[in-house]
Amino acid sequence: MKLKNFNFFIGLLFAFFILLPLRGEDQNIDIWSNKTKKKDSELQNKKINNDNIINNLKPSNKIKTNEIVQIEKSKIENEEELKIFGVHDPEDYNFDLNMWSSTNAEDIRSTIKRIEKINLSKTSNEILENILLSFSYPPIGMNEKEFVRLKIDWLIKNDRHDLIENFLKQNKEFDGKRKLVQFLVDENISNANLKEGCEKIEFIDSTIKDPYLEKFKIYCFVFNNKDSQARLLLDILREENQSDKFFDDKINYLLGISDKTSPKINEKNLLNFYLSSVTIKDFDYQPTNKTKKEIWKYLNSANLIKLDDINDKNKLKDLETAANRGQIDPNIIFDIYKQINFNLSNLINAKNTYQTLDNIDSRALIYQKFLLSENNENKIEYLFLLDDLFKKDKIENIYSKFLSENLKKIGLDNIPDNYQEISQKKILDAEELKDGKIKYNDKVLHQSKVLKYFTEAENQKKVQKDLDKLLKKFNKNKRYFFSAKDLALISSLIKDGFEIPSNFNYLDLADKYEVPKNLVQLIKKEQNAFLALKIVEIIGEDEPYQLDPETIFFITSLLNETNLIQIRNKVLISALPQRI
């Protein structure tokens, strides 16, 4: 009896060890939760080590070293049950899945609301992208539906097709998927790029039940000569009462089922408008200021914008408004300006005559005068006069690129002194300055070859030698002033493991610069992602190089303290080098 029981026990034990790995293989694996399971568990019990808090803050702003701050008790419960959405691995930007878990939703909502009113610079938008599109749990008081909507709204607002496709590929099911797919579809239609648009129907899967997208899928079958599939899907749509008379008429015509179609132009949505344009013979549509943005864009892309009467100022005004909004190519406006007729006297006396004309004619006259001008001084005068005329009607977006390009053609060396400063502002935009060639200057620490550590990933040992030499030289030179930018560089080098001479009084020099107390508090509360969001708000419409040195210093100090090294490097590479 005992032997039988023993054999039975051995059999059970053997079966257990055989089946256990099989069971594990059958389980669904969440790469994000597994990758960070240990990290998230540690974070729940983590306490801030204040020994590393910024050493260069003024005493009034310093965090006490004996102060212990724990993660708030209102931490998200049952995190493993929550879905996370994004594109980027949070570790790529020195974050983790709990990057928002100590931040209240209302703080994020109010900050993002303010940011949305700012025309963010390229660097600001890059940082915002890094923050918003990193996989993470939602903040306190925000459900996953609202959290994913923040991400979707940013993608759509910034017209990020590449990221939208990545988002759809990496996140199979989420609230708002239909909205994102439709945006992708409509963008391709508005660009008159139906071939590429139809390649996106892979995203219209069983998780999306939307008549508009199903109709687009049907059209794509027709477009790709898959008539039988188009008919089958159309029949299903009709059975579900999801089709309509207009769509049936257009598809039947395109399939050759009927030999005529309604001549009525349908503007209900972009797909209907597109179907109208490709099925109506001698298609003629006159847009107005009430015409939808996406329809304007399609008309422009498909070369369907016409101005039959050059003297129709109301029509021309609508076109100017559309160009200012970015709905049509501004070159269309300039081509029309060239067609407006002026007598010889008006052209000769343009500087006086334009003031007697209406706003459109005055812009057209000065534009033609600019084209006729032969010397640079006159060209520049008319360029800036035209700039004022566009600003007068608040449609300067039409002109900004034209002005910049023509000033570049003339060249800064050929621009008179009285126009030098304003010309530089117009042509030295953030993109040019960011991409310009770096000129290292060893007479200034933050412009020196030490920067190669950040800009060219130069070997740390070599950079350490260069740093030692320069600091020794500058310490001997009593007249050398260590600027806030110099200190921003030094604090970042210290963070990355560089050594500074013991006789270099870094702390004394840094002590005169204050770090905002409200931002220091975010470090104490372990709100690193929210701190980065606040930095986006601070940088705003400027590129980092346009910020004052003190701001550069406290931003880099905060980023160093929170270990947000990737974002810090973006700021440093923009703010410190001298570029040509």
HUUR-V958827 format. One record per helix or strand of 2 or more residues. SS is the DSSP state (2 for helix, 1 for strand). FROM is the first residue (numbers start at 1). LEN is the number of residues. Records with the same first field share a line. If there is no record, write none. Layout:
SS=FROM-LEN, FROM-LEN
This chain:
2=2-25, 31-14, 50-3, 59-3, 79-3, 90-4, 105-11, 122-11, 144-14, 161-10, 177-14, 194-10, 211-13, 227-13, 245-11, 270-10, 293-9, 313-12, 330-10, 344-5, 350-7, 359-14, 376-17, 396-3, 400-11, 412-3, 417-11, 430-6, 445-3, 449-7, 460-17, 484-12, 506-5, 517-8, 528-12, 544-3, 549-13, 565-11
